[in-house]
Structures are given as structure tokens and as C-alpha cells.
Amino acid sequence: MKTKIIFLMILALSFINCKQAVKEDTKSPGKTASGSKQPLNTNWVEQMSLNNGTKWEANLETTSGIADMAKLVTETKTISVEDYRNLGNALNEVKNNIVKECTMTGASHDNLHVFLHPLIQKIELLQKTDDTETAAKIKESINGHLKSYYTYFD
């Protein structure tokens, strides 16, 4: 009985920790020395690592959510600013579900956050876009970012 209680407490704490880490990540978007946002860079790749040369094992909900996002990006017609904002909102809903269903721990979890942080920033920019040219670049960057998931996670 005590073992079950301890296990449930650890599980609950890791769940809360995961949500808190993503919440904190989204509060401070990356900026250059001049203060302008640089969300489309790929600096995050330098912080990623593999698991002794192999991909990290991700939970099913995360991998499924990434696939859902990729499908949204490739299948959603985006012509107007409103279309891009709606895509951003849809991507945000899937991202929220990924965070809610997060069960990963340890180094795989840490690498997932390195991957998610810039993706979250890009989604937020897409939700707030005010011109289609910039929005198209953000959408393209999100698409590439999502494809790179499979380089690091199974």
C-alpha cells in the first residue's frame, strides 16, 4: 500500500513538474542583443543530444501530437492572416494536449523541452501574426521543426 502511495506521489510530482517547465519556457521568448525576437533560428539543435547515439523513446501521446501538428501544417490552407492565426490556434491546442499528457522523465524529458521551447514560440508568433509573408515563413519553420522531431525521438 505504501509503495502505491509513493508511486502515485512521484507520478503526480513529475506531471506537475512537466507542466511547470513548459509554462516557464513560454514566458521568456528568445531575443537577440538588440531585443528583437529570433524564433526561426535553429540554435536549439545545438542543445539537443541523442541517447548514446540512438533516439530517445517518447511517449505515444507526444509522438501522436507531433504527427497531428505536422498534418495540420501540411493540410491547412493558409491564404489570409486569419487562416494563419487559426492554424496557430489549432497547433496550440495540440501542443497543450502534448504538455497535459506528458509522462516522460529524465534526459528524454529534458531533450523534449529543448525541442518544444522554440516550437511553442513559433506557434505563439503564428497566433499573433499580422502579415501573410511573415506568417508563411513561420509556418515553413514550424513544418521543418516538426520534421526534425523524428531525428531525436522514436
Solvent accessible surface area in square Angstrom, and as a share of the most:
residue,aa,sasa,rsa
1,M,176,0.79
2,K,161,0.68
3,T,107,0.62
4,K,140,0.59
5,I,84,0.43
6,I,97,0.49
7,F,124,0.52
8,L,107,0.53
9,M,114,0.51
10,I,108,0.55
11,L,84,0.42
12,A,51,0.39
13,L,115,0.57
14,S,36,0.23
15,F,71,0.30
16,I,105,0.53
17,N,91,0.47
18,C,3,0.02
19,K,74,0.31
20,Q,76,0.34
21,A,29,0.22
22,V,7,0.04
23,K,117,0.49
24,E,93,0.42
25,D,38,0.20
26,T,33,0.19
27,K,140,0.59
28,S,73,0.47
29,P,44,0.28
30,G,37,0.35
31,K,123,0.52
32,T,53,0.31
33,A,122,0.94
34,S,100,0.65
35,G,38,0.37
36,S,56,0.36
37,K,92,0.39
38,Q,83,0.37
39,P,18,0.11
40,L,67,0.33
41,N,56,0.29
42,T,90,0.52
43,N,84,0.43
44,W,16,0.06
45,V,59,0.34
46,E,146,0.65
47,Q,125,0.56
48,M,18,0.08
49,S,55,0.36
50,L,73,0.36
51,N,57,0.29
52,N,151,0.77
53,G,61,0.59
54,T,84,0.49
55,K,84,0.36
56,W,26,0.09
57,E,143,0.64
58,A,14,0.11
59,N,21,0.11
60,L,142,0.70
61,E,69,0.31
62,T,0,0.00
63,T,32,0.19
64,S,50,0.33
65,G,5,0.05
66,I,0,0.00
67,A,46,0.36
68,D,70,0.36
69,M,0,0.00
70,A,25,0.20
71,K,119,0.50
72,L,52,0.26
73,V,4,0.02
74,T,89,0.52
75,E,117,0.53
76,T,41,0.24
77,K,168,0.71
78,T,24,0.14
79,I,140,0.71
80,S,48,0.31
81,V,39,0.23
82,E,118,0.53
83,D,41,0.21
84,Y,14,0.05
85,R,96,0.35
86,N,79,0.40
87,L,3,0.01
88,G,0,0.00
89,N,69,0.35
90,A,31,0.24
91,L,0,0.00
92,N,34,0.17
93,E,124,0.55
94,V,29,0.16
95,K,19,0.08
96,N,71,0.36
97,N,71,0.36
98,I,2,0.01
99,V,16,0.09
100,K,105,0.44
101,E,58,0.26
102,C,4,0.02
103,T,85,0.50
104,M,16,0.07
105,T,85,0.50
106,G,50,0.48
107,A,51,0.40
108,S,18,0.12
109,H,16,0.07
110,D,85,0.44
111,N,11,0.06
112,L,1,0.00
113,H,20,0.09
114,V,37,0.21
115,F,0,0.00
116,L,3,0.02
117,H,46,0.21
118,P,11,0.07
119,L,0,0.00
120,I,2,0.01
121,Q,14,0.06
122,K,4,0.02
123,I,0,0.00
124,E,49,0.22
125,L,40,0.20
126,L,0,0.00
127,Q,45,0.20
128,K,143,0.61
129,T,9,0.05
130,D,112,0.58
131,D,54,0.28
132,T,57,0.33
133,E,120,0.54
134,T,62,0.36
135,A,0,0.00
136,A,43,0.34
137,K,115,0.49
138,I,6,0.03
139,K,35,0.15
140,E,127,0.57
141,S,25,0.16
142,I,0,0.00
143,N,34,0.17
144,G,39,0.38
145,H,6,0.02
146,L,1,0.00
147,K,127,0.54
148,S,27,0.17
149,Y,0,0.00
150,Y,91,0.35
151,T,75,0.44
152,Y,25,0.09
153,F,1,0.01
154,D,98,0.51
